[in-house]
Amino acid sequence: MYSDRGCKEAVIMSTRLLLWDASLTRLHLLKCRGTLVPARKLIESLLGWPGLTPAQTLHLLGEVATVCRLSGLLRRERGFLRRAIVLNPRDGTLYFQLGRAFEDDPSGCDRKACRAYEKAVALNSDAPQFLANLGRAMVRINERLRGVRVLCEAAEAAPTDPDVLQVVLEGFREAEECELACTVLCKSRFQAPTCQRLLQLWQRAKYDLARQTQRSHAGTNRVRPFLRVISVEGEVKRRDTHSNPKPHFGSLRAFRTDRGQH
């Protein structure tokens, strides 16, 4: 037979487990409905529970960081991620999320994002997404050569992953290495010819290369494909001697890979 004290502890433990499961179910429903403010308040109240295990605390901190990110509260997201890192400093994903919170915040810091990505890569060196974000962050803080090398490593590690290659393409574009981006995307297209996202990225890489070439020749004289000529005293002379062509936006495809990004 159990003692009265043991029975009471069992009842309390069972009640806490029921409340925990019910709270997580409610949190899942709130997130599915998109009601982020009540979800965040629920998680913050759960974090105040006494006797939470480290695993439960880490789970709640990860959930509230995700909710803050969806709500645009990137500064608060960084605070919760730092608390999670204190509990689990060997988790590279937490450092990766912290880097994104710095990088995506208009008032954030690219150097802090780069340091967070470096820690993430040090803990998970086999994660191509971490390498891609690190390379792009290096380019943004003017470490161009190192950044391009890391971007190439990410592309080699995941040659057919559209999510990784999209970040790689953005990094090459900011480093003005559009020709290298075309080479990388061409190899990816060869390995996965039926992937529509890779096709879109390859077409965007070709557009970036054409635009970069156009900018590099902005000060030179170029002949237009159709010229109007006039006759002056029997001599035929060109009226237009140079041009500065612009992209014909009507012929561009609708799926721009950077649409909606800053």
C-alpha positions as CSV (number, residue, x, y, z in Angstrom):
1,M,0.0,0.0,0.0
2,Y,1.1,3.5,-0.7
3,S,1.5,6.1,2.0
4,D,-0.7,9.2,2.0
5,R,2.4,11.3,1.2
6,G,3.2,9.1,-1.8
7,C,-0.4,9.3,-3.1
8,K,-0.5,13.0,-2.8
9,E,2.8,13.3,-4.8
10,A,1.5,11.0,-7.4
11,V,-1.8,13.0,-7.8
12,I,0.2,16.3,-8.0
13,M,2.5,14.8,-10.6
14,S,-0.4,13.5,-12.6
15,T,-2.2,16.8,-12.4
16,R,0.9,18.7,-13.6
17,L,1.3,16.3,-16.5
18,L,-2.3,16.8,-17.5
19,L,-1.9,20.6,-17.3
20,W,1.3,20.4,-19.3
21,D,-0.2,18.3,-22.1
22,A,-3.3,20.5,-22.2
23,S,-1.2,23.7,-22.4
24,L,0.9,22.3,-25.2
25,T,-2.3,21.3,-27.1
26,R,-3.7,24.8,-26.6
27,L,-0.5,26.3,-27.8
28,H,-0.5,24.2,-30.9
29,L,-4.1,25.4,-31.7
30,L,-3.2,29.0,-31.2
31,K,-0.2,28.8,-33.5
32,C,-2.3,27.0,-36.2
33,R,-4.9,29.8,-36.0
34,G,-2.2,32.5,-36.2
35,T,-3.1,34.1,-32.9
36,L,0.4,34.8,-31.9
37,V,-0.1,37.2,-29.0
38,P,-2.1,34.8,-26.9
39,A,0.4,32.0,-27.8
40,R,3.3,34.2,-26.6
41,K,1.5,35.1,-23.4
42,L,0.7,31.4,-22.8
43,I,4.3,30.4,-23.2
44,E,5.6,33.2,-21.0
45,S,3.1,32.0,-18.3
46,L,4.3,28.5,-18.6
47,L,7.9,29.6,-18.2
48,G,7.0,30.8,-14.8
49,W,5.9,27.4,-13.6
50,P,8.0,26.1,-10.7
51,G,9.7,22.8,-11.1
52,L,10.1,22.8,-14.9
53,T,12.7,20.4,-16.2
54,P,15.6,21.7,-18.4
55,A,14.1,19.9,-21.3
56,Q,10.7,21.5,-20.8
57,T,12.3,24.9,-20.4
58,L,14.3,24.5,-23.6
59,H,11.1,23.4,-25.5
60,L,9.2,26.5,-24.3
61,L,12.1,28.8,-25.1
62,G,12.3,27.4,-28.6
63,E,8.5,27.8,-29.0
64,V,8.4,31.4,-27.8
65,A,11.4,32.3,-29.9
66,T,9.6,31.0,-33.0
67,V,6.4,33.0,-32.1
68,C,8.4,36.1,-31.5
69,R,10.1,35.7,-34.9
70,L,6.7,35.3,-36.6
71,S,5.5,38.4,-34.8
72,G,8.5,40.4,-35.9
73,L,9.8,40.8,-32.3
74,L,13.3,39.9,-33.2
75,R,14.9,41.6,-30.2
76,R,12.8,39.6,-27.8
77,E,13.6,36.5,-29.9
78,R,17.3,37.1,-29.3
79,G,16.7,37.3,-25.6
80,F,14.9,34.0,-25.4
81,L,17.5,32.3,-27.6
82,R,20.3,33.5,-25.3
83,R,18.4,32.0,-22.4
84,A,18.2,28.7,-24.3
85,I,21.9,28.8,-25.2
86,V,22.8,29.1,-21.5
87,L,20.9,25.9,-20.9
88,N,22.3,24.1,-24.0
89,P,25.5,25.8,-25.2
90,R,26.4,22.8,-27.5
91,D,23.3,23.2,-29.8
92,G,24.4,24.8,-33.1
93,T,20.8,25.4,-34.2
94,L,20.3,27.9,-31.4
95,Y,23.3,29.9,-32.6
96,F,22.0,29.7,-36.1
97,Q,18.7,31.1,-35.1
98,L,20.4,33.8,-33.1
99,G,22.4,34.8,-36.2
100,R,19.2,35.0,-38.2
101,A,17.6,37.1,-35.5
102,F,20.5,39.6,-35.8
103,E,20.6,39.5,-39.6
104,D,16.9,40.0,-40.3
105,D,16.5,42.8,-37.8
106,P,16.9,46.3,-39.5
107,S,18.4,47.5,-36.2
108,G,20.5,44.3,-35.7
109,C,24.2,43.8,-36.4
110,D,25.7,41.8,-39.2
111,R,29.0,41.3,-37.3
112,K,27.1,39.7,-34.3
113,A,25.2,37.6,-36.8
114,C,28.5,36.4,-38.4
115,R,29.9,35.5,-34.9
116,A,26.7,33.5,-34.2
117,Y,27.0,31.7,-37.5
118,E,30.6,30.9,-36.9
119,K,29.7,29.2,-33.6
120,A,26.9,27.3,-35.3
121,V,29.3,26.1,-38.0
122,A,31.9,25.1,-35.3
123,L,29.3,23.0,-33.6
124,N,27.7,21.6,-36.8
125,S,30.3,21.8,-39.6
126,D,28.3,19.4,-41.8
127,A,25.3,21.7,-42.1
128,P,25.3,23.4,-45.5
129,Q,22.6,25.9,-44.5
130,F,24.9,27.1,-41.7
131,L,27.8,27.5,-44.1
132,A,25.6,29.4,-46.6
133,N,24.4,31.9,-44.1
134,L,27.9,32.3,-42.7
135,G,29.3,33.0,-46.1
136,R,26.7,35.6,-46.9
137,A,27.2,37.3,-43.5
138,M,31.0,37.5,-44.2
139,V,30.4,39.2,-47.5
140,R,28.1,41.7,-45.8
141,I,30.9,42.7,-43.3
142,N,33.4,43.1,-46.1
143,E,35.2,39.8,-45.6
144,R,34.6,39.1,-49.3
145,L,37.2,36.5,-50.1
146,R,36.5,34.3,-47.1
147,G,32.8,34.7,-47.7
148,V,33.1,33.5,-51.3
149,R,35.1,30.5,-50.2
150,V,32.5,29.5,-47.6
151,L,29.7,30.0,-50.1
152,C,31.5,27.7,-52.5
153,E,31.8,25.1,-49.7
154,A,28.1,25.3,-49.0
155,A,27.2,24.9,-52.7
156,E,29.5,21.8,-52.9
157,A,28.0,20.3,-49.7
158,A,24.4,20.8,-51.0
159,P,24.5,21.1,-54.8
160,T,20.7,20.4,-55.3
161,D,19.2,22.0,-52.1
162,P,17.2,25.1,-53.3
163,D,17.1,26.7,-49.8
164,V,20.9,26.6,-49.5
165,L,21.5,27.7,-53.0
166,Q,19.2,30.7,-52.7
167,V,21.3,32.0,-49.8
168,V,24.5,31.2,-51.8
169,L,23.1,33.1,-54.8
170,E,22.3,36.1,-52.6
171,G,25.9,36.0,-51.2
172,F,27.4,35.8,-54.7
173,R,25.2,38.7,-55.9
174,E,26.3,40.9,-53.0
175,A,30.0,39.9,-53.6
176,E,29.6,40.8,-57.3
177,E,30.5,37.2,-58.3
178,C,27.6,36.7,-60.6
179,E,29.6,34.7,-63.1
180,L,30.6,32.2,-60.3
181,A,26.9,32.0,-59.3
182,C,26.0,31.1,-62.9
183,T,28.6,28.3,-62.9
184,V,27.4,26.9,-59.6
185,L,23.7,27.0,-60.6
186,C,24.6,25.5,-64.0
187,K,26.1,22.5,-62.2
188,S,23.1,22.2,-59.9
189,R,20.7,22.3,-62.9
190,F,22.7,19.5,-64.5
191,Q,22.3,17.3,-61.3
192,A,18.6,18.1,-60.8
193,P,17.2,19.1,-64.2
194,T,13.6,18.7,-63.2
195,C,13.7,21.0,-60.1
196,Q,11.7,24.1,-60.8
197,R,13.2,26.1,-58.0
198,L,16.7,25.5,-59.3
199,L,15.5,26.6,-62.7
200,Q,14.2,29.9,-61.2
201,L,17.5,30.4,-59.3
202,W,19.5,29.7,-62.5
203,Q,17.5,32.2,-64.5
204,R,17.9,34.8,-61.7
205,A,21.7,34.1,-61.7
206,K,21.8,34.8,-65.5
207,Y,19.8,38.0,-65.0
208,D,22.2,39.1,-62.3
209,L,25.2,38.4,-64.6
210,A,23.6,40.4,-67.4
211,R,22.9,43.3,-65.1
212,Q,26.4,43.3,-63.6
213,T,27.9,43.2,-67.1
214,Q,25.6,46.1,-68.1
215,R,26.8,48.2,-65.1
216,S,30.4,47.4,-65.8
217,H,30.0,48.9,-69.3
218,A,27.9,51.9,-68.3
219,G,30.6,54.4,-69.4
220,T,31.4,52.9,-72.8
221,N,29.8,53.6,-76.1
222,R,27.6,50.8,-77.4
223,V,25.7,50.5,-80.7
224,R,22.0,50.0,-80.5
225,P,20.5,47.1,-82.4
226,F,18.4,49.4,-84.5
227,L,19.8,52.8,-85.5
228,R,18.1,55.7,-87.1
229,V,20.3,57.3,-89.8
230,I,20.2,60.6,-91.4
231,S,21.9,61.9,-94.6
232,V,24.1,65.0,-94.2
233,E,25.5,66.3,-97.5
234,G,25.5,62.8,-99.1
235,E,27.1,61.2,-96.0
236,V,25.2,58.7,-93.9
237,K,25.8,59.4,-90.2
238,R,24.4,57.8,-87.1
239,R,22.2,59.9,-84.9
240,D,22.7,57.6,-81.8
241,T,26.3,56.9,-80.9
242,H,25.8,55.3,-77.5
243,S,23.1,54.0,-75.3
244,N,22.4,52.9,-71.7
245,P,19.9,50.1,-72.1
246,K,17.6,49.1,-69.3
247,P,16.0,45.7,-68.7
248,H,12.7,45.2,-70.4
249,F,10.5,44.5,-67.4
250,G,7.7,43.2,-69.5
251,S,9.8,40.2,-70.6
252,L,11.1,39.4,-67.1
253,R,9.6,36.3,-65.4
254,A,7.2,36.8,-62.5
255,F,9.1,34.6,-60.1
256,R,11.8,36.9,-58.8
257,T,13.7,35.0,-56.1
258,D,14.2,38.1,-54.0
259,R,10.6,39.2,-54.1
260,G,9.5,40.4,-50.7
261,Q,13.0,40.4,-49.3
262,H,15.1,43.4,-48.2
